[in-house]
Amino acid sequence: MPPLREVIARHGLAASKALGQNFLLDAQLLARIARVPGDLTDAEVLEIGPGPGGLTRALLGAGARVTAIERDHRCIPALAELGEAFPGRLRVIEGDALEIDAPALFEGKPHIASNLPYNIGTALLVRWLSAEWQPWWQSLTLMFQREVADRIVAGAGDGAYGRLAILSQWRSSARLAMPVHRSAFTPPPKVMSAVVHIVPGDAPEQVDLAVLERLTAAAFGQRRKMLRQSLKPVPGALAALDAIGIDPARRAETVSVAEFVALARTVGAAR
C-alpha cells in the first residue's frame, strides 16, 4: 500500500471541518489502536468515518473483516483501493452513521472501532450504550476529544464525573486506553484526544434505564445543590435515599455509580 499521505494528496482529501474530520496518519499509533480490542483475527469490526482509511488499514492488518460507514463521498475511491488490497475483507457503505441501521448489517456481534468524527461521537456513543442489553456489539474502541473521554471514564469525586460516566459504567467497564496528542492528526485539532475502550457487562437486576436516566438528569442538572433539593422532582427519590442510607445533604458528584444504581432500583421498585 502507498503511504497514507500520498493517498490523501492523490485524491485531494483535505479534512472537512463540517464533517468533523481529523485524519490520523501515524501507522504505529494506528496499529496500537487496532490492538486495543484484543485479537481481531477474522473478527467483524464496524468502523464509523474511516476517511482515507488510516485506521481501516490497521484493522485489516490485524486480521479483521471491516464494515466501514463513510459519509464523505470523496473518500470512497481511496477506500475502494484499500478493498482491492484486502480482497473480501472490506465492505464500504456510503451514508450517514446516524441514519443507518448498523445492527442489521451483522449476523453476529461486531467490535466497533473508530476515530469518531467529533460532531457525532457522543451521540453515537449514547445510542450504543442505550441499546437493549446485552448490546449488539462486543466492544467499543473509540477516539474522543480528551475532555469527552475523561467524562466517560470518570469516577465519583472527579470533576468530569456526571451522567455520561454513569451511562458508560453502570453495566459496562470503561477505561482510558491511551492518550493521543493533537500533533498526531492532520490537521491538528485544538484539543487533545484519547482512545476509550468499553466492554459490556451484565445489567444490574431490577434496574430500569429510564429511571436511572431521570435520577441522573435531576441530580446533575442541579449538581451544586444537595440531593434533597435536586431529586425533589423525582417521585420516590427522597424516600429511596433514606431507605438505602444515602445522606440527602450530599451532592451528585459524590454519589458513586453503584449508589445511583441502588437508588434507581429502589425508586423503580416503589412504583
N, C-alpha and C positions, 0 to 999 in steps of 0.2 A: 504493500500500500504506500502511496506517496505521502509525504509529510502533511499533516492537517493544515498547516499554514498555506501550503501550495493548493490544496483543495479549496480552501476558503477564497484565496485570490483568484483561482481559475473560474469559480462560479460567482464571484462578486458578492460574497456573503457577509457584508457588513452587518454587525449586530444591530437589531432593531430595538430601540427604546420602547416603542409602542407595544412590542411583544414581550418585553421584559427579558431580552436576551443578553447573556454574557457568556462567551464561549471559553471553555477550558481546553488548553492545548497541551499541557504537560502530560506526556504519555505515562510517566512513572506515577504521578499523582492519580491519574485516571485508573491505572491498574490497581492501585491501593484501594480506591473507592470500590472497584468491582470485586475486591476480595472481602469487603465488609460483610456481605450476607453469608459468607461461607462458600463451600464448594458449589459452583454453578454448572458443573459438567452435565450437559443435556437438560438443564433446568429451564423452565419457562420464565421469562422476565418481561415485564412491562416497563417501557421507558416513555416518559412524557417529555415532549420538547427536546428531541435529540439534536436539533440544529444541524450542523455539518457532520455530526456523528462521532465526536471525540469519545464520550462515554460508551457509545454503542460499540465502537471498536474494542474497547477494553472488555466489555461484557461478552462480546463474541469471542474474543481471545481467551476468556476464562471458560469457554465451552458452552455458554448459554445459547438458548434459542430465543431471540428477541422480537417482541412486537413493539414497534415504535409508533407513537401517535404524534404527528407533526402538523402544526397549523400553517407554517410558513412555506408556501409553495416553492420559494426559491431554493429551499434545502432538499427538495425531493430528488433532483438529479444526483446530488452528492451522495445521498443515502442509497440511491439505486446502484451506484458504483460499488458501494460497500456491500450491498446484497450480492453483487456478482462475485466479489472476492470471497464471500462466505455462502456458497450456494445452499439454498433451502433452510438457512438459519436466521434470516431476517425478513420480517413482514412489516411493511411500512403502510400506515393508514393516515391519509391526509385528512385533517379535520381538527375540530376544537375538542380538547380532552374534557371540557366541562359539559359537552353535549353528547359525547359518545358513551354508549353503554359498555364500559370496559369489562365487567364481569362476563358478559355474553361472548366475549372474544376467546374465552378459555374453557376447556373441558375440566382441567384441574385447577389448582391454586398456584398462581404465579408469584414470584417475588416482584416487588416494584422497586426500581432503582432509577433515580432521575436527578439531574441538575435542574430542578424545577424553575420554570420562569417565575421571577419574583412576583409578578402581578396576579398569579393564580395559585401559588404554592400553598398558602394557608387554607384557601377554600377547598382545594383538593384533599388536603390532609384531614380537615374536619369531616368531609364527606366520607373518606375511607374509615375514619375512626367511629363514625356514627352509624355505619352499616350494621346489618344483622350480625350477631356473634354466634359462633366463630365466624370471622370475616372470610371473604372470598380470596384473600391474599395471604401468603406465607410470612412475608416480612416487608418492611419499608426501609429503604436506604435512600435518604433524601437530602439534597443540598438546600439550605435555607440561609437567609441573612442571619448573622450570628445572634442578633437580638431575638429573632423568632426561635432559633434553635435553643437559646437559653430559656425561653418561656416554655418550651416543650419539655425539657428535662429538669426544670427547677423543682426543688423541694420546699416544704413549708418553711417559712422564715427567710427564704431568698427574695430579693427584690423583684425578680422576674416571675415569681410564683403566682399563678392565677388559674383562670378557667381552662386555658389550653393545656396546662400541666396536668390538671385533673382528668380532662378528657383523654389525654395521651397515656396516663398511668393507671387509671382505675381498673383496667382489665388488660393492660399491656405493660411491657417493660420498655423504657425509652432511655437511650444513652447517647452521649455525645461521642461519636466515633472518631472524629478528627476535626481540628480547626483548619480552615483554608484561607490563606492570606489573599487580600484583594488583588495583589500583583499577579496571581496565578491566572486571572481572567483577561480576556480580550473582548471589549475594552475593560480596564479595571473599574469595578463599581466603587462607589464612595464608601461602602461599608465592608467589614469583614464578613466571612461566611463560615459555615460549619456543616458537616455531614452528621445527620442524626440517624440512628438505627432503632427501629421499633419492631418488637416481636409480640404477637398477640398471646395472651394467656387466657385462663378461664374467667368468665364473667362471675363476679360475686353473686351468690344466690339471693333471690328475692330483692333485687335492686333494679329499679326502672330508670333507664337513661333519662327519660323526660323529667322525672322527679329530681334526679341529680343535677340536671341542667338548670332547672328552676331554682334550686337551692344555691348553686354556684353563681348564677346570674344575679340573684338578690344579694348574696354575700359580697361578691367582688364589685358589684355595681355601686356599692357604697362602702368600699374597703376601709375607709378611715373610721367608720362607725363600728361600735361594738355589735356583736351578733344579735343582742336583744333588740337592737334597732333595725339593723339591715334585714333580718329574717322575719320581721313582723308581718310583711305581706304574704308570706307562705303559710297557708293553713297547717297547723300541727307542728310547725318547726320549733317554736319555743318550748312546747311540751316535750318534743323529742330531745332537745338539748338537755333538759333536766333528766329525762329518762336514761340517757347514756352517759351522763356526767360530764358534759362539756360546759365549761364556765361561760355563761352568756356575756360576760364582760370581755371575752377575747375578741380579737379581730380576725377577719377571714384569712389573712396571710399566715396566721399561726396554726391554722387547722390543717392537719395532715390529710392526705388522700384517703387513708383508711378511715379517718374520723368523718370525712364527708360521705364516704360510702355507708358507714354505720348510720349516719344521720338520714340519708336517703332511704335506707332500708326501714328505719323506724317510722319516718313520715309516711312512706308507702303502705306500711302495714296498718297504719291507723286510718286509712281511707275507707 
